[in-house]
Amino acid sequence: MSRFSDLLGTSLSKFMLGLGGPQVKASSGKVQARNSADSLFATMEAALFATYGNDFELNSGAAASGADWKFTIRRPSTGQTEAIILVMPVTTPSVGQALTVATYSAGLITLQWTTVAAGTDKVVSDTTSLAFGTTSPLAMYNHPVGAIIKQIQVVIDTPFNGAPSLSIGITGTTSKYAAATLIDLTAAATTVFDIAPGLLAVGGIEAIIATYSAGGASAGAARIVVDYVIPS
């Protein structure tokens, strides 16, 4: 015989659902789903879990030590101007792929797995600092196989005194990419010398160096910025 009772509540802190079934329990102001013995948390299933808070918390009972910590997914508490739905990709990713936006429309964001560009068709910038007391030659970076230098910028941060000189190239051809006649280290601060070598890629790795002569300089600082790319 089925029987429905008009219950307003229970004076106990827990309520069992069925003989030997899971329990709904109150604990420190929280509602918990527990197993029949009240020894473990029980699994809950629903078509939708809707929370009015900004956080979704994993491993809530973490010890906060060793490798046992809480993990929280948080909605921005300010600045959001529309409802947002994130749709995960339908495929599995390859190692190294990134999660990017495939489409967007009225708050509906569909995500996809995207291969991140490596050296090919991606401009890479290398920065090397130069000071008046720098020992020459100054190692800059290893220029990759098949790469071309798009631009070299020498940025004066603090003007050098004396008669310093700077060239950029490789051992044996120290002015291959920038001759000393193209750079004036005594120029005013924020002066930028732009150099486009216009040379073809080489078949091996090149150790790019800056050849510097202090020329009596006792002050001065600059940055050498090289933009290079491996064309497709």
C-alpha positions as CSV (number, residue, x, y, z in Angstrom):
1,M,0.0,0.0,0.0
2,S,1.4,3.4,-1.0
3,R,1.1,6.2,1.5
4,F,1.8,9.9,1.1
5,S,2.5,11.9,4.3
6,D,2.3,15.7,4.6
7,L,5.6,16.1,6.4
8,L,7.0,19.6,7.1
9,G,10.4,18.2,8.2
10,T,12.2,15.9,10.6
11,S,13.7,16.6,14.0
12,L,16.7,14.5,13.1
13,S,19.6,15.7,11.0
14,K,19.2,13.1,8.3
15,F,16.5,11.3,6.3
16,M,16.9,7.9,4.6
17,L,15.4,7.2,1.2
18,G,14.1,3.7,1.2
19,L,15.2,0.7,3.4
20,G,19.0,0.6,3.3
21,G,19.0,3.5,0.8
22,P,21.1,6.7,0.7
23,Q,20.4,9.5,3.1
24,V,20.0,13.2,2.9
25,K,21.8,14.8,5.7
26,A,22.3,18.3,7.2
27,S,25.9,19.1,8.3
28,S,27.2,22.5,9.3
29,G,24.5,24.3,7.3
30,K,25.2,22.1,4.2
31,V,23.0,19.4,2.6
32,Q,24.9,16.2,2.0
33,A,24.1,13.0,0.1
34,R,25.4,10.0,2.2
35,N,25.3,6.3,2.0
36,S,23.0,4.2,4.2
37,A,25.7,3.8,6.9
38,D,26.5,7.5,6.8
39,S,30.2,6.6,6.2
40,L,30.7,7.8,2.7
41,F,29.3,10.4,0.3
42,A,26.7,9.0,-2.1
43,T,26.4,9.7,-5.8
44,M,23.8,12.2,-7.0
45,E,22.4,12.3,-10.5
46,A,20.2,14.9,-12.2
47,A,19.5,16.4,-15.6
48,L,20.9,19.7,-14.5
49,F,22.8,21.1,-11.5
50,A,22.0,24.8,-11.1
51,T,24.0,26.8,-8.6
52,Y,23.3,30.4,-7.5
53,G,26.9,30.9,-6.5
54,N,29.9,31.8,-8.7
55,D,32.0,28.8,-7.8
56,F,32.0,25.1,-8.7
57,E,34.2,23.3,-6.2
58,L,36.0,20.0,-6.7
59,N,37.6,18.0,-3.9
60,S,35.8,20.1,-1.3
61,G,37.0,18.1,1.7
62,A,40.7,18.4,0.7
63,A,43.3,18.2,3.4
64,A,45.0,21.3,2.0
65,S,48.4,19.6,2.2
66,G,50.6,17.5,0.0
67,A,48.8,16.8,-3.3
68,D,45.3,17.1,-1.7
69,W,43.9,20.5,-2.5
70,K,40.6,22.0,-3.6
71,F,40.1,22.9,-7.3
72,T,37.6,25.7,-7.9
73,I,36.1,26.8,-11.3
74,R,34.9,30.4,-10.9
75,R,32.6,32.7,-12.9
76,P,33.7,36.3,-13.0
77,S,31.8,38.2,-10.3
78,T,31.8,41.5,-12.2
79,G,32.0,42.6,-15.8
80,Q,29.9,39.9,-17.5
81,T,27.3,41.4,-19.8
82,E,25.4,38.3,-21.2
83,A,24.7,34.7,-20.4
84,I,27.5,32.5,-21.6
85,I,27.3,28.8,-22.8
86,L,30.6,26.9,-23.5
87,V,30.2,24.0,-25.8
88,M,33.2,21.6,-25.6
89,P,34.8,20.1,-28.8
90,V,33.4,16.9,-30.2
91,T,36.8,15.4,-30.9
92,T,39.7,14.4,-28.7
93,P,42.9,16.6,-28.8
94,S,46.4,15.7,-29.9
95,V,49.2,16.4,-27.6
96,G,50.2,20.1,-27.6
97,Q,46.9,21.4,-29.1
98,A,45.1,24.3,-27.4
99,L,41.5,25.0,-26.7
100,T,40.3,27.9,-28.9
101,V,37.1,29.5,-30.0
102,A,35.6,28.0,-33.1
103,T,32.4,30.0,-33.3
104,Y,30.6,32.7,-31.2
105,S,27.0,33.9,-31.4
106,A,25.0,35.7,-28.7
107,G,26.9,34.2,-25.8
108,L,27.1,30.7,-27.3
109,I,30.8,29.8,-27.5
110,T,31.8,26.6,-29.4
111,L,35.3,25.5,-28.6
112,Q,37.7,23.5,-30.7
113,W,41.2,21.9,-30.5
114,T,43.8,23.9,-32.4
115,T,47.4,23.1,-33.2
116,V,49.6,26.0,-32.0
117,A,52.1,27.3,-34.5
118,A,55.7,26.5,-33.7
119,G,58.5,28.1,-35.5
120,T,57.0,28.0,-39.0
121,D,55.2,31.2,-40.1
122,K,55.5,32.5,-36.5
123,V,57.6,35.6,-35.9
124,V,59.9,35.1,-32.9
125,S,61.5,38.0,-31.1
126,D,64.8,37.7,-29.2
127,T,66.1,40.4,-27.0
128,T,69.7,40.8,-25.8
129,S,70.8,43.5,-23.4
130,L,74.0,45.5,-24.0
131,A,75.8,47.7,-21.5
132,F,78.9,49.8,-21.6
133,G,81.0,47.2,-19.8
134,T,79.8,44.2,-21.8
135,T,82.4,41.7,-22.8
136,S,82.7,41.1,-26.5
137,P,81.7,39.0,-28.3
138,L,78.2,38.9,-26.8
139,A,76.3,35.7,-27.4
140,M,72.7,36.5,-28.5
141,Y,70.8,33.4,-29.7
142,N,71.0,30.4,-31.9
143,H,69.4,31.2,-35.3
144,P,67.3,28.1,-36.4
145,V,67.8,26.1,-39.6
146,G,65.7,27.7,-42.4
147,A,65.0,30.9,-40.5
148,I,65.4,34.4,-41.9
149,I,65.9,37.6,-40.0
150,K,63.1,40.0,-40.7
151,Q,64.3,43.0,-38.7
152,I,67.0,44.0,-36.2
153,Q,66.3,46.9,-33.8
154,V,68.9,48.4,-31.6
155,V,67.1,50.5,-28.9
156,I,69.1,53.0,-27.0
157,D,68.0,53.1,-23.3
158,T,70.9,55.2,-22.0
159,P,73.2,57.0,-24.4
160,F,76.8,55.7,-24.4
161,N,79.7,58.1,-24.0
162,G,83.1,57.7,-25.6
163,A,83.4,56.1,-29.1
164,P,81.7,52.7,-28.9
165,S,80.8,50.5,-31.8
166,L,78.5,47.5,-32.4
167,S,78.0,45.0,-35.2
168,I,75.8,41.9,-35.4
169,G,76.7,38.7,-37.1
170,I,78.5,35.4,-36.6
171,T,82.0,34.3,-35.8
172,G,84.2,35.0,-38.8
173,T,81.6,37.4,-40.3
174,T,80.8,39.8,-37.5
175,S,78.9,42.3,-39.6
176,K,76.8,39.7,-41.5
177,Y,73.5,41.0,-40.3
178,A,74.3,44.6,-39.1
179,A,77.4,46.7,-39.8
180,A,78.8,49.1,-37.1
181,T,78.2,52.0,-39.6
182,L,74.4,51.5,-39.2
183,I,74.4,51.9,-35.4
184,D,75.2,54.9,-33.2
185,L,75.3,53.9,-29.6
186,T,75.8,57.6,-28.5
187,A,72.4,58.6,-29.8
188,A,69.7,59.9,-27.5
189,A,67.6,57.6,-25.3
190,T,64.6,55.9,-27.1
191,T,66.4,56.2,-30.4
192,V,65.8,53.0,-32.5
193,F,68.0,51.8,-35.3
194,D,66.0,49.6,-37.7
195,I,67.9,47.2,-39.9
196,A,66.5,44.7,-42.4
197,P,69.3,42.4,-43.5
198,G,67.4,40.9,-46.4
199,L,69.5,37.7,-46.4
200,L,68.5,34.2,-47.4
201,A,68.1,31.4,-44.8
202,V,71.1,29.2,-44.2
203,G,71.1,25.4,-44.0
204,G,72.4,25.1,-40.5
205,I,72.1,26.7,-37.0
206,E,73.9,30.0,-36.6
207,A,75.2,31.3,-33.3
208,I,74.4,35.0,-33.6
209,I,76.8,37.3,-31.7
210,A,77.1,41.0,-31.1
211,T,80.7,42.3,-31.5
212,Y,81.1,45.4,-29.2
213,S,84.0,47.8,-28.7
214,A,83.6,50.1,-25.7
215,G,85.8,52.9,-27.2
216,G,86.3,54.3,-23.7
217,A,82.6,54.3,-22.8
218,S,81.8,54.5,-19.1
219,A,78.1,54.7,-19.4
220,G,75.3,53.4,-21.7
221,A,72.8,50.7,-22.1
222,A,70.9,49.3,-25.1
223,R,68.7,46.4,-26.2
224,I,69.2,44.4,-29.4
225,V,65.9,43.0,-30.6
226,V,65.9,40.5,-33.5
227,D,62.7,39.3,-35.2
228,Y,63.0,36.1,-37.2
229,V,60.7,33.6,-38.8
230,I,60.9,30.2,-40.5
231,P,58.9,30.7,-43.7
232,S,56.6,27.9,-45.0
